[in-house]
Each structure stands twice: as structure tokens, then as C-alpha cells.
Amino acid sequence: MQGRRPNLIASTAPLLPAGAVLVFAVELGTFYGAAGGVQALAGHCVLWIALAWTLPRLPRDAVGPGVLAWGAVAISVAFSPVPRTGVSALAVLPAFLAAPAAAAWAFGEGRARRRGVLALMAALALVAGGALVAWRVYGTPGASLPLGHHNLLASWLVGLLPVTLLGRRYGRVGLGLAAVAGALGLLALVATGSLAGFVGLASALVAWVFLESLAQPTSPSRRRVLALTALVAATAAAVASSSVRVQSVLAGGDLSVRARVGYVEAAWRGWLERPLPGWGAGSTRWTLAEHLEPTPGVHPPGEVVADAHLLPLQVFYELGAVGLTLLLAAAWWWLRQLPIRATLGRPEARAAALGLLALGVSSLGGLDLGVTALPVLAAVLLGLVASSAVPVEGAGPGRRRLGWPLGLGVTLLLIAWQTPRDVAHLAYDRARSADVAGDAAAALRHLETARRLDPGQALYAARLGWLGEGGAADAAATAEAARGVAALWRGAGEEARRPGDVDASTRAYRRACALDPLGAVAPFRLAVLAPHGPAAASVAGRALVAEPRLLAAVDWPPGLIEGAVRFVLDIDGIDPGWRVALDSAAASTAELRESPGFGSSPAKLGLRIDRVDSESVSLFAFRRRPWPALLATLELERGLLPEIDLPPASTLDLTDRRVFTDQCRLRSLARR
């Protein structure tokens, strides 16, 4: 695919891989940036241009692995209970699969490849330097910008850091640029505080030392390399042993690790339910909550889990055994076509392979594939390996290629398939901007356009309901389409409650309670809807455990508060001190309610979504920009709130998660 190229193309083509890596890392492929309609469309256009340029030039016998990988995803989507989550992946995946070949063509050979590698070093220096500046300016606990999360930034950095090892081969300019990029990259990696990033870099260093030792023919050289290995290992061990975070992890007290264990257990339980077809590509963010058993004090109420935090298990969860088998077969087929040993003997290929190893290891703990900066980086590194590959026999110009008619036809078909969803994404962003500007009519108009173009995207219909357009049936259907997003079920319950549809609202609230066991609104609404049932006190007690301020709610039926508090006092899995404090607060509020001269002064307790980006339902569950919305409002007696000074028991590590049943009740562990 190299061939002779015009001078302009020959001079600019090697810079294109680094340019793609840079623009995706800065804007088009970041956690927040890729959720924007313009950025998503621009990113797709870049990938499709690469696909249109590459696909016609690909040999027909080299397309097989890509077709097999696409088939693995297509099968999972076809059998998925939430197929919308994987439809866009089917349209864009061929571009990602062809991207390494496009990058290999762009890198070229000799001096051209050298310019491409130097450009990658410059991209590393720019992103790492910008990350350090942003970290100091914004004062965040760890460096995370521009990618949006410290683990994502760390994975990106360690993917490019091994490329700086090539600097000494490129003269003074290369050595100087490698030194600057390497220093900035290492400083930014330290600033992220990401254990996954450090482990990824360490794995690359160990692999590099091992490969270098094999490449050295003399025993003294090998001894020096092995001594360097021991020094690196000893330094890493010393740093790790002195790290408070590492010590906390080893002691089992790190909340992040405990939360990740919960996500992994949920993914495993989910896979056992659908072991062969899986839940579908991209389905984790819409379905994992069905299998999660949140732990108080570890998992916050209302949490949206976008990934399983263990990449191999997430692939297993989404693609199932069938899809994973096809994916592994595609990888094996592709690797068979590459002379690995001879290729890794070349410095550029070895450095890129080390970057891929570091990126892969650091991403094992979780990778949101919606953050396309990392897949793009992986594709470019694969392209650098391929451009350095040793030619194999029979790989010359005589091989039959797909040709322009078929290649462009496939590309145009994929573009036509995905374009309506991209236009709907743009319409959603316009609706969001119009609502922020106070133009409700324009917001509704744009949302209607988005829903018409992309009816499978549950968020668009849900937003219409939250803006007052739609009914209880539409809200329930929307929540069912997203299946495991608790916020949509709470919204469906509110839509059904307003016209007095008790059965529909009860079903929706029970579903919301099962998906968000630590939340308060669903059990409170259920308790008020059926205040005289045999489980009313248990359900009401669960609401108080999740939000003690509900003692001041004005909607309580007579006698239900007292019954709920008595029930909570007998719950064995809740801290005794907290139960006594709740009883005291209930007595104080009851006394105030009955005191002469007590007047009602209402306060509002609103259930909102997307208040902050770090807890955004739109961003994590639907990969759309945050758009604050009010789902429910509870009225409280303002004068009673000072008497309620205790945190929710659902947020305390002392509360046993087993007290929360899937029927939205409480149970005492002593009674089991």
C-alpha cells in the first residue's frame, strides 16, 4: 500500500496519525467531548474518510478478520434486549478495523516514518503538558484533562510513552523531543495518581528489558540489562510499599476497589443469565444495574455504572461466549498474517508493540469504548507496527484488492446508516441549548426531531416526558426500552402518579426501587400509594433509611411514620446508634407537629438528574451532554428539618446491604 505518492501527500501523510491522535485526545474522543453531537459527527467523519481511503486498497484475503470481528458484534446486537446500544458501533466498527491499515499507509517508510514518530512524540508532549497545566489551574485531586478521567488519561499516556525510546535513533532533534515528551509524560502520569497507569507502564518496561536482553548477543550486555530490570523492579516495589493508596488496597479498605468488586460481581451474575449471546454490544450502561447489589457507603444512591471495570469480563458480558469466540478467532486470523518475530526486531514496531501492551494492561481495569481517543491511539500504534512489518511472501501488488466500487459502496452504506442518529444527536444538543436559553417551544421541536430520527434512543423520549410532552404509557415504554436505568423508571412512576394511575405508578416505582435499592423516592411513593398494606411500614422504613429528612414530608398518611420508625428500630443490619437517632428525630418532629402554633412552611426536596457531570445520567448512561432536569418534588415541613440531623443509613458503611430486599422492603438479618 505504499507506492509512489505526490510530494504534498508524501510530506503531510506521516503527520496524519499523530494529528488524529491529538484531536481525538483533546476534543473529539474525550469523555465529555465525544458526548457532544458536533464532536461525535466530526469523529465519525474522520474515521469514515480513513475507511473510504483504505478499504478499496485492502487485499481481499486480508478482510476476513475484520468481517469476523464485525460479525461477533452483529450477533450480540441481534440477540440483545437493548439493541440500540450497539447499532452505532456496527456502523463505526469497520472504520476502526481499517484504521490501522490507513495509519500504516500514512506512516510510510524511512524518513516519512521518522517524521510520523516524531509527530507522535510532539502529540504526547502537548497533551501531557496541557494536562499538567489544567491540573494546576483547576486544582483537581489528580490530572484528568483533556480526556476527562485520570485512568483514561493515564492509559493514553502510557500508550505513547514507549515511543519516546526511539528518540536516540533519530539524532539530536529526536533525542531532545523524546526527552521533553518523556519527561512531561511521566510527570503527567504521576499527577494522575492512576495505579492502572503505573501497572501498564511497568509491564511495558519489563517487556522492553526482556526484549533488549534477547537482542544483546554478549553476556555482559545481558547482565547489564538484567541488572536494570532488578533496579526497576526494586524501585517500583519501594514506591508501591510506601503508597498509602496501595496499602489501603492491600488491606481491603480502598472504597474504589470495593466498588469495582461489586461491578465485577454484577457483570459475572449478568453473564450467567445470558452466557451464549451476552447482553449486546454497549449494553453495560443500560443493563448492569439489574445485577448490581450496591453496598452502602461504597456505592452511592442513584449511581449509573457505565462499565464493568474489568475489560475482559465486560467483553464476555456484552458479546457472550459466541461473540467472544468469534472475536478471538478474528484476532488469531489477523496475527497469523503478520510475521511477529521478524517485525518486532524492528525498533518502531517494538516501541509501538510496547505501547499497545501498556495501553492494554492499563485498560484491563475498565475502558469506556465511547471514549474513542483510546481506540484511535491503539489503531495508530497498530498501524506503526504494520508499517514496520517485514514483508511476507505473496504480499505484493499481485494480490486482488477490494477495489473502489465495493470499498466506496460499503463506506457510503455505513454513512447512510449512521447519519440519522448523528443528526438526532445534533438535534438533542440544540434542544438542550434552547431549554437552557428558556425557549421551551424550540426545545420540544428539536427533541421531536431527535426522537423521530432515532426512536431507539430512550433518552429523547424521556426528555420529552420530563418537559411535559407525553403520557404515562410513553414514559413506561421509554423506561422499558432502556431497561436498567433507574431514573427513567422513576420518571415513569411520576408520570403515572399525576393522573392517579396507581397500578402503573406502582409497577414503575417497584422497578426503580429494584434498580436503585439505596434510593429514597421510590419506596416513599410506594408507601404513600399503599399506606395500609401489610408491607407499608417496611417500605416506608426503607424510605427513611435512605432519606431521614422524609420525616418532615407533608404527604405521610396518619400513623405510617410511627409504624415505619418502629420497624426500623427492629432491623438488625443497621447501626444501633443510627436507629436511636432516627427514633429521637421522629419523636421531636412528632412533638413539634402537635405543638400549638406550629405552622406549615413548605420546603421543596427535588429529585434532579444531571446536577453535576460526575453523576450525570445523560452522560454515563446515554453518552449525551448533561441536561439538568427535575423528575420529582417532595414537600417538607421547613420547621421540622432542624430536628433531623443524621445522614442516610444507605450511605453508611455500617449498614448491611442485605437489609435491602428486591421487593423494596427492609428485612432484619436476625429474622432470616
N, C-alpha and C positions, 0 to 999 in steps of 0.2 A: 504493500500500500504506500510505499514511499514515493518512488518515481521522481521525475523532474518537476519542479514547481517554479512558477514565476518568482521574480526577485522579491516583490512585495509580500507575497504569501510566504516565501521562504524566510523572510526576516521577521514576520509577525506571528506565524503559526506556532513557533515554540513558546511564545508568551501566553497563548490562549489557555492552556491548562492552569497555569498559575492565576490568570485573570479569573477563570471560572471559580477556582478555589477561593479566591479573595472575595469576590462579590457575593458568593453564597455564604461565606463565613461572616461577612459584615452585614448583609441585609436579606438577600433572597432566601437563604436557607436557615436562618436562625429560629430559635423557639418562638419568639414573638413576631419576627418579620415574616416568616413563612405562613403565619396565620392571616396575613393581610391579602386581600384579593389581588391587588396590583402586583405584589411580590410573588404570590403563587403563580399568577399567569406569566410573569416575566421569567420565573424559574422554569416553568414548563416550556416556554418558547426557546430558551437556551438549550434545554435537553432535546427538544424536537429538531432544532437546527442541527445539532450533533448527530441525531438519528438519521435525518434526511441526507446528510453528507456521507455518513458511514455505511448505512445499510446497503445501498447499491454496490458498494465496493467489497462487501464481505463475501468470502468464498462460501458457496452453498453448503459445503461439508463442515463449515465452522458455525453454522446457525443452529445446529441440533441442540447444544447445551442450553442456549437461550430459549428455544421453543419448549424444552423440557421444564425449565425453571418457571416460565410463564404458565405452563400447564399446571404446575403444582399450585400456584396461586389461584388460577382459574377454578380448579376443582374445589378448593376451600371456599371460594366465594359462592360457587353454585350451591353448595350444601350448607351455607351459613344461615343462621337465624336472623342475622343482621347484615345482609349482603351489601348494603350501601357503603359500609366501612371499607370495602376492598375494591369497589368499582373503579375509583380514580387510580388506585395502584395498578390495575390491569392496563390502564391507558398510558401510564408513565413508565412502568417497569421496562418495556422494551428499550426505551431511551437510556435508562440506567445500564441495561445489559450491553448496549452498544457503545456506551461512553468510553470504556477502556480502549476499544479499537480507535475511537476518534482521538483520544489523548495520545495513543501510540503514534498515529499519523502526525499529529501536531508536534510531538517531541522530535521526530525525525532521527537523524544520526549525527555523530561527530560534534561539530561546533554548534549545530542547531540544538542538539540535546543539551549541550552545556549551557546555552542561553536559557533553555527551559528550566533546568535545575537551579540556576542562579535566580531565576524569577520566583521559583518556589521558596527559596531562602528569603527573598525580599518580602514575599507574602507573609511568611512566618514572622519576620521582624515587625512588619506593620501591625499585624493582628496582636501579637504579644505586647508590643509597645502600647498600642491602644488599650489593651486590657489592663495593663498596669496603671495607665493614666486614669481610666474610668474607675478603677478600684480605689484609687486615692481620692478622686473627686467626689464620688458618691458614698464613700465610707462603708461599703458593704462588707459583711464578715469575710468573704472570700471573693477573689476575682471571678466574674462570671460573664461579663460583657466582652464581645458583642454577641456571643452565642446564646446567652440568656440563662445558663446554669453552670455551676462550677465544674460538674462532672463532664458536661458536654464540651466546655472549653478545654478541659484537661485532655480529653480524648483527642480533640483536634490538634492540640499542641504536640502530644507525644507521637501522633501520626506523622508529623513533619520534622520533628527534631532529628531523627536518624539521617535525614537528607543532608544535614549540615556536616556529616562525616566526610562528604565528598569535597568539601572546600579545599583541603590540602592538595587535591589533584588538579585544581583549576587556577593555580598561580596566586599571586598576591591579592588580586581582586576577589577571587573565590575564597581564599583563606580569611580575608578581612570580613567579607559579607557573612561567611559561615560563623565567624567568632561573634559578630554582633547578633545575628539571628539566634544562634545557640544560647548566648547569654540571656537575651531577652526572653527566649522561650522557656529556659529553665527558671528564671525569676518569676515569670507569669505562672508556670506550673506550681511553684512553691506557693504563690499567692492564692491559687485556687484551693489549696488545702485538700485536694482530692486524693484519697487513698487509692482509688481505682486508677487514677492517672499515674501515680508513683509505681504501682504494681505493673502497669503496662510498660512504662519506661524501663523498669528493672528487667522485665522479661526480654525486651529488645537488647539491652546491654549484655545480658547473659548470652543471648543468641549470637550477638556480634562477636563477643570474645571467643566463643566456641568456634565460629566460622573462621575467625582470624587465626586461631591456633591450628586449625586444619590446613589453612593456606600456607603456613610457615613450614618450610621443609627442614629447618635446622632445629635441633633440640634446645639450644639456648633461647631461641626466639619463642619456642613453645613455653619454656619455663617462665619467660617474662610475661607472656600473655596469661598464663595460669596464675601467676602472682598477682597480676592486675585483677583477675577475676576474684581472687580471695580478698583483695583490698576493697573492691566494690561491694562484695557480699558483707564484709565486716562493717563497712561504713553504713550500709543500708540497715543492718541489724542494730547498730548502735543508735541510729536515728529513730528507728521504729520503737526500740525499747524505751526511749525517752519521751515518746509522743504520748500525751495524755489521751488523745483520741484512740490510739492503738491499744493502750492499756485498758480503756473503757470497753473497747470491742472485745478484747480477750476475756474480760471479766463478765461479759454479758450484760453490761449496763448501758450500752450505747443505744439510744432510742431509735436512731436511724436504722441500725442493724436489726433491731427488734421489729420495726415496721416492715423492713424488707422481708424478713422471715414470714410475716403474715401475708404479704403479697405472693411470695413463692408458694406457700401452702395453699392459698386460694387458687393459683394457676394449676397446681397439681390436682386439686379436687375438681376443678373445671375440666381438665383434660380427661380425667377418669370418666366423666359423664359422656364425652364425645371423643373416644380415643382414636377413631379412624379418620373422620372428616375434619375434626377440630371445630373451632368456633368461627373460623373465617379470617382472612387476612385483615388486619387492622381492627379486629373486633374487641381487643382487650379493653379499650377505653369505654366500650358500651356494655360489656358483659361481666367483667371481673368482679364487680361489686356483688353479683349474685352469689359468689362463692367465698367472699371475704368475711371473716369473723373478726371484726375490729376489736382491738384491745384498748380499754380506757387508759388514758394517759400516754398512749403510744400513737394511736390513730385518731385524728380529730374528727368530731362530728361533721357530717356533710362532705367528707373527703371524696374527691374524684381521682381514681387511680388510673393513670394513662398507660402504664406499662407494668409488667410483672417483676421488674427489677432483677431479672435473670434471663438474659437474652436467649440462650438455647431452649430454656423451658417455655419462654414466650412463643418462640417459633413452633415448638411442639404443640402448645396450647392453640395457636391460631391455625396452623396448617394440618395438624393431626399426623398420625403415623403415615398415612398415604402421601400427603403433601411433602412431609419431611423426607421420605424415601426418594421421591422424585427429585427434590432439591439436592440431596446428596449425590444422586446419580448424575445430575447435571454438572455438579462441581467436579466429580470424578472424570466425567467425559471431557470437560474443559482442560483439566490438569493433564490428562493423557496427551493432549495436543501440544503441550509445552515441554520442551527439554529442560526440566527443572535444574538438574545438576550443572549442566553447561551454562545455563542462563545465570544462575546465582554466582558463577565465577566472575561475572562482570560487576564492577563496583556500583553502577547506577541501579542495576537490578537488585543487588544485595541490599543497598540502602533503602530502596522502595519496599522490599520484602520485610525488612526490619520495621519500617513504618507501619506496614499493614499488620504485622504481629502486635506491635504496641497498641495500635488502634483497636484491634480485635480484642485483646486481653482487657484493655481498659473499659471496653463497651460490654463486657460479659455481665456486669452488674446491672445493666439496663441501658436501653438505647431506644429513644423515640424516633422511629423512622420518618415521622413527619418533619423532623429537623433535618432537612436534606443536605446541610453543609457537610455532615459526616459521610453519607453515601457518595457524595460528589468527590470528596477527598479520597475515599477508598478507590473510586473509579479512576481517578488521576494517577494514584500510586500503582494500580494495576496496569495502567497504560504505560507508565515508566518501565515497569518490568517487561511488558510486551515489546516495547520499543528497543529494549536491550537484549531481547531473546536471540539465542543462536538459531539461525535458520535451520529448518528440518527439511529432509529430502521430500520432494514433491510439493513444496510450498511456494513454488514460483508462479510466474504470470500465467501458466497454462491452466490453473485451477478455474473451474467455472464459477462465476460470481452471480449474485442475485440480479444485478442489472438495474438500470434506472427505472423502468416502468414498474417493476414489482416493488422495489425499495421505496420509491416515492408514493406508490399506491398505498402501501402499508402505513407509511407515515401520515398521509392525508386522512386515512381512515381513523387512525388513533386520534388525530387532532379533532376531527369532526365529532368523535365520540365524547371527548372530554370537554370541548369548548362550552357546551351548555352549562356544565357545572361550574366552570371558571367564570362565566358571565353571571351566573347566580351568586357566586361568591362576591363579585364586584357589586351586584345589586344589594346584597346584605350589608356591605360596608357603606354604601350610600344611604341605606335605611338607618343604619347606626348613626351616621353623621347628621342626618336630618332630625332624628329624635333628640340628639344632644343639642341641636340648634333650636329645638322647640317646634319643629314643623311636623306635627303628628300625621297629617294627611300624606305628605311626601314619604314619611317612614313606612306607612301602611302600603302605599303604592309600590315602593321598591321591594318590600317584603313579599307582596303578592307575586311580583315578577320572579323573585328568587325561588319561591315555592313552586311556581309553575315550571320553571326551567329545571329544578332539581327537587322533585317531590319526595325523594327518598331521604333527604336531609331533614331529620326530625327537628332540628333547631329552628328552622324557618317557620314551620307551622306553630311551634311552641311560642315563638316570639309574637306571632300574630295573635295568639290567645292572650298572652300577657298584656298586649296593647288593647285588648277589648274586642278583637275580631275572632269569632269562632265560638263554639259551644262546648258543652261537657263531652259530647261524643267525639268531637275533633280532638280535644285535649287527651282523652283516653287513647284514641288511636295513635296519636303522636307519641305518647309515652310508651305504648306497646311497640312502636317501631324502633325506638331507641333501647327498649327492653330493660336495661340495667342502670339507667341514670335516674337517681332518686329525685332530683329537682323537678324533672318532668312529671313524675307521679304526684309529687306534692302540688304542682300546678294543676294537674288534672283533678285532684281532690278539691281544690279551691273552686275550680270552675263548676264542679258538680254540686258543691255545697251552697253556692249562691242561690240557685233556683230551688233548693230543697230536695235534691235527688239523693236521699240517704244511702240507698244501695250502691249507687255509682261512686259516691264520695268515700264510702266505707271501703270498697274494693281498692280504690286508688290509694287511700291512706295506709291500708294494710301493706300494700306493695311498697310504698315509700318507707314504711317502718322496717320492713324486711331488708331493704337495700341500704338503709341508714339507721342501724339499730341504736346508735348513740344520739340521734336527733330528738328534738322535743316536740315539734309542731304536730307531726303525725299522731303520736299517742295522745296528745292533748285533744286534738279534734275528734279522735275516735272515742275518747272518754266522754266528751260532751255530747256526741251523737247518740251514744247508748249509755246514759248515766245510771240506769237501773239494772243493767245486765249483771250476771254473776262475776264477770271479769272486770267490771268497771273500775273497782278500786285498784286492781293490779295495773291496768292500763294507765289510769290517772297517776298512780305512783311512779310508773316509768317516766311519765312526762315531767314530774317533779325532780326525779333523779337526774334527768337531762337538762332541766332548767328550773332551779328553785324559785326564780322570780315569778314563775307562774302561780305562786301562792297569792300574788296580788291581782290575778286575772279577774275580770268582771263577769266572765261567762260561766263560772262554776255553778252547777246545779246545787241545791241545798244538800248538805251532808256529804258530798263527794270528797271535798278536801279532807275532812276528818277521817273518812274511810281510807283514803289514799295514804295519809300520813301513818295511820295505824299499820297498814300493810307494809310500808317501807320500814317501819321500826322492827319488823319481824324478819327482814331479809338478812340472811347470814353472810352474803357475799359483799356487803357494803360496809365501809369503815364505821364502827360503832360511834365514834366521836362525831362523824358527819351526820349520822341518823339523829343523834341527840340534838345537834344544832338545828336540823330541819324541824324537829318537834318543837323546839323553843321558838323558832321563827314562825311556825304555824300558830302557836298559842298567842304570840304577840300580835300577829296580823288579825287573828280572830277577835282578840280583845279590842283592838282598835276599830275594827268594823262595827262592833256593837256599842262602842263608846258614844255618849251624847255629843252631838256637834260635829261628828265626823262627816265630812262632805266629800263627794266624789270629785276628784281632779284627775281626769284620764291622761294616761301616758301611752305612747304607742311603742310596741315591740314588733319591729318589722322583720320578716324573713326575706332577706335580699340575697341575690346572687351577683357575682362579678364585682363585689365591692373592691377587692384587691386582686391584682394579677396572679399572685401566688396561690390563690384559692378559687380561681375563675372556672366556673362550669363550662362556659363557652370555649375558653382557651384549651383546657385539658381534655374535655370530653368530645368537643366538636372541631377543634383546631380553627376557631374563629376568634376574631378580636373581642376582648371583653366588652360587654354592654350591660351596665348595671340595670337591674330590674327588681321590682318589688313583687314577690309571689304571695305573701300573706301578711296580714296585720293583726296583732293581738292587742286588745285594750287592757291596760293595767291600771290599778289604783295608785296614782303617784305617791300619795301619802303613806302607802304601805311599803314601798320599796326600801326605805332606810332600815326597816326591820329585818330585811333579808340580806344578810352579809355572809354568804358562803358560796363557793364555786360549785358548778355542776359536778356531781359524782361521776358522771360519764367521762369526765376529763381527768380523773384522778387515778394514778397507778395502783392505788389501794383497792379499787373496785374490780371484782372478778367479772370477766366478760361473760361467764356462763350464766349470770343472773338475767341476761337479756335473751328472751326466747324469740323464736321466729313468728309467734302469734302476737307480737307487740305487747307482751306482758312481762312481769317480773316473776322470778322464782327464787326461793331461798335454797341455797345449796344444802342446808341441813335437812330439807324435806325430800331430797331426791332419793 
